[in-house]
Amino acid sequence: MGQVKEPILEVRHLRKQFGEHEVLKDIHFDTWPKDVICIIGASGSGKSTLLRCINLLETPTSGEILFHGKNILEKRRLSSYRAKVGMVFQSFNLFHNMTVLQNCMAGMTKVLKMEKSEARKNALKYLTKVGMAQYINAKPSQLSGGQQQRVAIARALAMKPEILLFDEPTSALDPEMVGEVLSVMRSLASEGLTMIIVTHEMSFARDVSNRVIFMDKGIIAEEGSPEDVFENPKNQRTKEFLSAFLKR
């Protein structure tokens, strides 16, 4: 019997309120090495807020987020934590005054204190990985949405994160550009990168994840394997949400 690894990330009794409105209610789940967790649910169910709390872009109202067993809400070493738990946003969040190469190098030189020559070499490696090496001198405004998102993924990968969070990475893209970004993400999943993905792409969630979390009104209403959640959902809300997809 091999030794059981500990979860990389543990979310414990997480709550988030905005004024009187409780957006997250007692969220509880673990992320293990090589997990690809897809979080699905209707708009307003708390999916993106959960990711933003995990990355401390939002401060949880209560609860714990444990990274390798240590509560990061107590440590608050933000830059080192965010380097290890990266995030790809739906709106790309690239620096528009920088080239593609400079965007990918920025985190490595500023946060990881890497030498520029090494940062450049790493940036080129990950830009090649996502098919964007020929655009290193372009500015984001010269790129399509799909190209910008692939640069954003390369930038996140260059920090060598232990977990990569994706917040609806294809929702801002034209339909014909969705495939190129999902293709990159499929490749990352096959290579064993640990990922937590908020997505509306149900086929992708079913095919690529090893666990699916269905959120409804701020709670985890159902969690299980893609087969369990998509083919044999237990919760009535899950059934209603997936009914349109399952009829295809």
Secondary structure, DSSP 8 states (H G I E B T S, - for coil): -------SEEEEEEEEEETTEEEEEEEEEEE-TT-EEEEE--TTSSHHHHHHHHTTSS--SEEEEEETTEEHHHH--HHHHHHHEEEE-TT----TTS-HHHHHHHHHHHTS---HHHHHHHHHHHHHHTT-GGGTT--GGGS-HHHHHHHHHHHHHHT--SEEEEESTTTTS-HHHHHHHHHHHHHHHHTT-EEEEE-S-HHHHHHH-SEEEEEETTEEEEEE-HIIIIIS--SHHHHHHHHHHHT-
